[in-house]
Amino acid sequence: MLTWVKVNALSIRMAADSTLLLGLVEEFVSGQQDTKATETAKGVKTGQFTVLQLIEALGLSLTSSQHETRARGVKLLSQVLQECYSCLNEREVEVLVAFYENRLKDHYVIIPHVLQGLKALTKTSALPPGSAVSMLKSVFQDTHVQSLMIQERSCVYNILINLMESRQQELKGLGSDFVFGFVQSMDGERDPRNLLLAFQIAQKIIVGGYEMGKFTEELFEVTSCYFPIDFTPPPNDPHGITQEDLILSLRAVLTGTPLFAEFLMPLIIEKLDSDVQSAKVDSLQTLAACGPVYGHKELSQFLSGLWSSLRREVFQTSSERVEAAALSALTSLTACLSRSIITSDSDDALHTLLQLVLTDCQHHLLEPDLKLVWPSAKILQAVAGASYRAHLRVGTAVMPLLLEQYINRTQSTQRRTLLEVLQGFVQPSEASRPAEGEECVLLPFQSSLCSVVFSALTETGAGLQITATRILSALGQQTGVLTPHDVELAVDHLTTLILQEDDPQVSGAVVECCGSLAPRHPAAFTSRMLPKLKECIFTERMVQGDSVAPAELGSHNAVRQRCVTALARVACERSLVQESSPVLLDVLTAAHTGRDSFSVDEVISVCHSLQRIAEHAPHMEAEIGQFFHDVIIPRLLGLAVQAVVQDEGSCGRSPLAEEAVLSVVAPVISSSCSRLNADCAASSASRVVSLFLHGDVAFLPPTNIPLLKTPFLQVSQLVCLLTACVCSLPQSVEIPEIDRLLEELEEVSCTHTHSFTHTSAAKCYAGLINKRPSGPALDTALERSVKRASAELDNSASCLRTQALTLLLWVTKGLLLRYHPLSSALTDKLFSLLSDRSLGPLVADGFALLMSDSPDVLNRGCHADVRIMYRQLFFSENSAKLVQGFNSAPPEEKAGYLKALSHIMNNLPRQVQLTELPALLPLFLEALSCPDGGVQLSTLSCLQPVLLDPPAPLTNQMEALIPRLLTLTTSPAMKVRIAALRCIHSLSRLPDHMMLPFRARVLRALAAPLDDKKRLVRKEAVQARGEWFLLGSPGR
Amino acid sequence: MCSININDPEHPLSLEELNVLEQVRVRVNDQENAVSVEFTPTIPHCSMATLIGLSIKVKLLRSLPDRFKIDVHITPGTHASEEAVNKQLADKERVAAALENAQLLEVVNQCLTSKTV
């Protein structure tokens, strides 16, 4: 009884479902309601009805004699299948495939829906064996693909792609018929979207190893007819297909297999004759792409043809792009030939090619005055850079020639050319470096090469000397080329040049060369160069006594300067750091004691050199870190403390007490501290804190430092050194007595009247706050300091408002970087201060500080907590407030808002600038007419990069923008004039049709700055005006 | 006063690099508003001498304030038809007429296009 009821209920529900389904079908087919398809699909997916039921329900429409009705029926089925292909079983798929194959023969209006259905079926995993093949056969047989519409063609290609992905083995069973079918279907395809699909299929055929048989040439023909691709996407193309996409996918097909070589090579040679530059470049790049795939067998018969085309492209080059492409194609061909294994019965194709190249190019090297030297040299270098074998062969032929020429020629221009050519052969490329067990190519010419280089170093021509140092660096990088004796000679030559050569370019090159040789040959530098440099720094002046002419004094200072630079540059290895940095510290000591009278500038440059050493020394080595910790940091701190204390005692001011010097000593300490390992860092922290809080001088080198009476922090400008040390340590390092330290710093930053000191203290405070883990301790400190600063700021009579503002700015920055919740409240406080009469301008400039990277604290180098994209976050949170503030502010306060905004915009990444600019454009235009020079300048510098590729909204504003820019070219501030001219220059690169209406006006207005009283302005004006003259005229 | 960077019509180098123009052969008199430039063709029969001269003249016209009188001529004794070329370059009408010739203007502009393109 119970069962009967159940069955009955089930059948009632089924009956209801089938009426529902019939209704849906009816409404879709006759009622033309497309939405019913999704409803039906939903029903199938949820299991309400099966596909079989759907077909039964469709019965009448599928067998109707009206082809429109049949089309609607098939369409419904196909659309449902597209949604539900995954719930089909193998039996159902088989039936459906058979049905659809049969429908392919039906009326043409039905075909699109049939193809959609087939496409859906190709996605199922339940495709029974054999149906892929039969499906394809029917498609190839019963449809003529190229007479279908774009959508349907794309459908056919997608069917192929899906089947190739899932049923590769079965399709391969079709043999070359598959390739033939594909060739027929894509023959004549014109739509770029479909071409991308077709090329993708062709590439799969090639890479997947489908049998091409006799249809190889057909497949090549049907694809290569598009080469070289010339395609300009229509404006506002929604599909975003570029010429580059097409070129790359076609190239992948053409260069995919060596089987195409016999067709492709003649085609490339033919296309290289083209006059169209892009066609040439495409052909050359395609040729280069063949290199990795082909072997010598494919290339050997085309070598002479290819070579003569390539040679022509380089010798008679019309553009650098073509030349570069030709050279890289040549390298790729040579690499290909060098790779292939030679069988005993074939010629060495590499030998053939090199012979061709050498015959045509070698003799041009003998004529250093003529035009073809450089193209020939470039070709030979491109070939030599392809492989070790090629380098060996070319080097053997060319090196003796060049060396002999150098000795025989006497004119310095010729020698320079020869040496520059030589330079290109000395440096092996990645591919031509000798492998294990192979000798360096240069070894046979080692001694004559060295003698040529050394003789060039002693020549007078700057060009020769510079090239010689470069060759020397290249030689020094290769093992075994320089003998120990040569290295010593080279170091001696370099030392002499440092001491004697005045030309800044030459000495720069010499120092570079020292830097690259030193790590490989440290012993020669420690024993031969460093002592001489040291001697020169300390003695020469004394020998000359006190009757020194000013000119001589100047030149002596220059020599000392060069020695210092060289010392810093060679210190890139442990022993060299340990030898050279003490010399620099000695200079500082000497400057402090007043011996040798070093000027403040010299002391500053010594500090820069020390900083370079700290930044570049190989800090992986613990020993160097230890050395910095043990020697350099204590000595620097000791000197600074001595200098400042002495200053207090007023017995002659030491240069080290100068603010300018202290602010360059700080980065030395900062970059050393940021690289210390954990132990050294912790010990540095405790030493420095106890020095500053308790006046504990025990770790400083033993000198006569008097006992410090006053609390140390109060006395001195040395807070910047404290900042440098404690703010650059890694976050993990715990700073002892940090709460007391913070209190002291807050006190100094709020009360000290000396701006250098209170700013340093504020920075230090912010640096520590930034790294402090969140918690009650941090909150208390913040609350206290913010309260104090706010109280000062609210009291408009206070004389410490600047101090309070500085502290507030730095604290805001420290918190902003780590996304601390308090930062937004502080930002709002700053916004409210923008309208303050006396502090307004300072606040506006403060936004530059908030947004830019500060070099000394709160950057990633100092291990500060800097979250990514904090600028974007800041901008998106605050730009609306700024705009609103601007709109509601009285006219005299508007400048502050504009300034703040332009500072923020200026520091945003370009991508963000471009998207944000349109909304802010009216403000920017207003900013250009704002009388404040700073606002104008920062707006211009923000605009200039945008103008190179302006977003559409900006292009509509030219009518407003150009007159404003032109007015600014006569601004009283030079920097504004230059920036405005640069903007105008950038505009000349915009499309002619946009700019032509302004041409006459701009040219007339630019005549005035041509006669500007500043040379830099005239230079910009000449460049901008020249480009505007070319605008829209022939021959540009 | 102004740096000159003009390309040779049939050579990839600039005129300065080819020593066609040298700083010693440029005289500027700011008080009297006069600029005089001598250029040295690469060979005495150089067929491009007029074109080079015209390019220099056009470049100067575009780059200098209009208060200057610009005189461009060949370094004495370095070209076969020196006088004829000098005469052509000094003639205002002929220079103006030459620049109305689109083809000629195209070549001149090519010489003046900065190399970065």
Chai-1 contact restraints between the chains, C-beta under 6 A:
chainA,res_idxA,chainB,res_idxB,connection_type,confidence,min_distance_angstrom,max_distance_angstrom,comment,restraint_id
A,L1010,B,P65,contact,1.0,0.0,6.0,A-B,restraint_1
A,D1011,B,P65,contact,1.0,0.0,6.0,A-B,restraint_2
A,V1022,B,C2,contact,1.0,0.0,6.0,A-B,restraint_3
A,V1022,B,S63,contact,1.0,0.0,6.0,A-B,restraint_4
A,R1025,B,R62,contact,1.0,0.0,6.0,A-B,restraint_5
A,G1026,B,R62,contact,1.0,0.0,6.0,A-B,restraint_6
A,F1029,B,R62,contact,1.0,0.0,6.0,A-B,restraint_7
A,L1030,B,N109,contact,1.0,0.0,6.0,A-B,restraint_8
A,S1033,B,N109,contact,1.0,0.0,6.0,A-B,restraint_9
A,P1034,B,A102,contact,1.0,0.0,6.0,A-B,restraint_10
A,P1034,B,L105,contact,1.0,0.0,6.0,A-B,restraint_11
A,P1034,B,E106,contact,1.0,0.0,6.0,A-B,restraint_12
A,G1035,B,E106,contact,1.0,0.0,6.0,A-B,restraint_13
A,G1035,B,N109,contact,1.0,0.0,6.0,A-B,restraint_14
A,G1035,B,Q110,contact,1.0,0.0,6.0,A-B,restraint_15
A,R1036,B,N109,contact,1.0,0.0,6.0,A-B,restraint_16
